[in-house]
Amino acid sequence: MPEFIPLISEQDIQDQIQKTGQRISLDYQTKDLVLVGILKGSFIFLADLSRKITIDHEIDLIGASSYVLHRQSGVYQKTGSEPGKPGRPTCGRYRRHRPDPYQNH
């Protein structure tokens, strides 16, 4: 088996995810934020990014397939449920709330 040589270190990736999460938190602090990921490959990245975002947000997961009856069709189709809100895809129903640091638990 060939040796795997990483091009970007895990630490560099985590640092960039941290910066991206901070930027999203600033840019969307007065807006509704929905992170949308394409299954199956995005869920780990989306989870890491979600943990770095400091504002309330939702996570939606959408499946896509180019296979029909076990053969590649060349046409990508969305899989999963239909959008629940106009203009917003809602295949997953995950809401991430940030705790209020001033509230006693």
ZASE-141591 format. One record per residue (C-alpha): residue number from 1; chain; residue in one letter; x, y, z. Coordinates in steps of 0.02 Angstrom, whole numbers. Each point is the difference from the previous one (the first is absolute). Layout:
ZASE-141591
{NUM; "A"; "a"; {X; Y; Z}}
...
***
This chain:
ZASE-141591
{1; "A"; "m"; {0; 0; 0}}
{2; "A"; "p"; {71; 173; -44}}
{3; "A"; "e"; {54; 115; 141}}
{4; "A"; "f"; {-119; 143; 40}}
{5; "A"; "i"; {89; 168; 2}}
{6; "A"; "p"; {-109; 142; 67}}
{7; "A"; "l"; {7; 163; -96}}
{8; "A"; "i"; {-78; 103; 140}}
{9; "A"; "s"; {26; -39; 184}}
{10; "A"; "e"; {-147; -37; 113}}
{11; "A"; "q"; {46; 152; 105}}
{12; "A"; "d"; {-2; 114; -153}}
{13; "A"; "i"; {-174; -65; -44}}
{14; "A"; "q"; {-64; 26; 177}}
{15; "A"; "d"; {73; 176; 4}}
{16; "A"; "q"; {-89; 44; -162}}
{17; "A"; "i"; {-164; -74; 64}}
{18; "A"; "q"; {18; 109; 156}}
{19; "A"; "k"; {28; 156; -105}}
{20; "A"; "t"; {-146; -43; -114}}
{21; "A"; "g"; {-115; -29; 149}}
{22; "A"; "q"; {48; 168; 75}}
{23; "A"; "r"; {-30; 89; -165}}
{24; "A"; "i"; {-169; -82; -25}}
{25; "A"; "s"; {-49; 46; 179}}
{26; "A"; "l"; {40; 183; -35}}
{27; "A"; "d"; {-78; 7; -173}}
{28; "A"; "y"; {-163; -86; 50}}
{29; "A"; "q"; {-29; 63; 177}}
{30; "A"; "t"; {-161; 91; -51}}
{31; "A"; "k"; {-60; -131; -125}}
{32; "A"; "d"; {-72; -175; 2}}
{33; "A"; "l"; {141; -120; -38}}
{34; "A"; "v"; {-24; -171; -76}}
{35; "A"; "l"; {152; -108; -38}}
{36; "A"; "v"; {-38; -120; -141}}
{37; "A"; "g"; {107; -153; -32}}
{38; "A"; "i"; {-5; -133; -134}}
{39; "A"; "l"; {-4; -176; 72}}
{40; "A"; "k"; {102; -99; 32}}
{41; "A"; "g"; {168; 85; -17}}
{42; "A"; "s"; {-33; 168; 83}}
{43; "A"; "f"; {-68; -50; 169}}
{44; "A"; "i"; {166; -4; 96}}
{45; "A"; "f"; {56; 168; -70}}
{46; "A"; "l"; {-173; 73; 33}}
{47; "A"; "a"; {4; -62; 180}}
{48; "A"; "d"; {173; 77; 28}}
{49; "A"; "l"; {-56; 164; -78}}
{50; "A"; "s"; {-162; 2; 100}}
{51; "A"; "r"; {97; -14; 163}}
{52; "A"; "k"; {102; 155; -46}}
{53; "A"; "i"; {-151; 108; -41}}
{54; "A"; "t"; {-53; 103; 151}}
{55; "A"; "i"; {-177; 49; -57}}
{56; "A"; "d"; {-159; -104; -9}}
{57; "A"; "h"; {-14; -96; -163}}
{58; "A"; "e"; {-80; -149; -82}}
{59; "A"; "i"; {82; -142; -94}}
{60; "A"; "d"; {-84; -80; -150}}
{61; "A"; "l"; {64; -154; -87}}
{62; "A"; "i"; {-44; -39; -179}}
{63; "A"; "g"; {34; -161; -93}}
{64; "A"; "a"; {44; -5; -183}}
{65; "A"; "s"; {14; -145; -118}}
{66; "A"; "s"; {51; -24; -181}}
{67; "A"; "y"; {-51; -184; 0}}
{68; "A"; "v"; {-164; -72; -62}}
{69; "A"; "l"; {-26; -187; 21}}
{70; "A"; "h"; {184; -26; 45}}
{71; "A"; "r"; {62; 86; -158}}
{72; "A"; "q"; {77; 172; -12}}
{73; "A"; "s"; {-120; 114; -92}}
{74; "A"; "g"; {106; 157; -10}}
{75; "A"; "v"; {-146; 99; 72}}
{76; "A"; "y"; {8; 50; 183}}
{77; "A"; "q"; {-161; -11; 98}}
{78; "A"; "k"; {-37; 66; 174}}
{79; "A"; "t"; {-52; -135; 122}}
{80; "A"; "g"; {-92; 24; 164}}
{81; "A"; "s"; {-151; 101; 51}}
{82; "A"; "e"; {-69; 154; -87}}
{83; "A"; "p"; {36; 175; 64}}
{84; "A"; "g"; {-105; 45; 152}}
{85; "A"; "k"; {18; 189; -13}}
{86; "A"; "p"; {-5; 102; -159}}
{87; "A"; "g"; {176; 39; -61}}
{88; "A"; "r"; {85; -110; 130}}
{89; "A"; "p"; {44; -183; -19}}
{90; "A"; "t"; {-42; -102; 154}}
{91; "A"; "c"; {46; -182; -23}}
{92; "A"; "g"; {77; -13; 173}}
{93; "A"; "r"; {-76; 77; 154}}
{94; "A"; "y"; {146; 45; 111}}
{95; "A"; "r"; {6; 163; 96}}
{96; "A"; "r"; {154; 56; 93}}
{97; "A"; "h"; {-29; 127; 138}}
{98; "A"; "r"; {141; 86; 89}}
{99; "A"; "p"; {-22; 4; 190}}
{100; "A"; "d"; {-19; 171; 80}}
{101; "A"; "p"; {162; 24; 99}}
{102; "A"; "y"; {-92; 114; 124}}
{103; "A"; "q"; {-138; -124; 40}}
{104; "A"; "n"; {23; -114; 151}}
{105; "A"; "h"; {-12; -185; -39}}
***
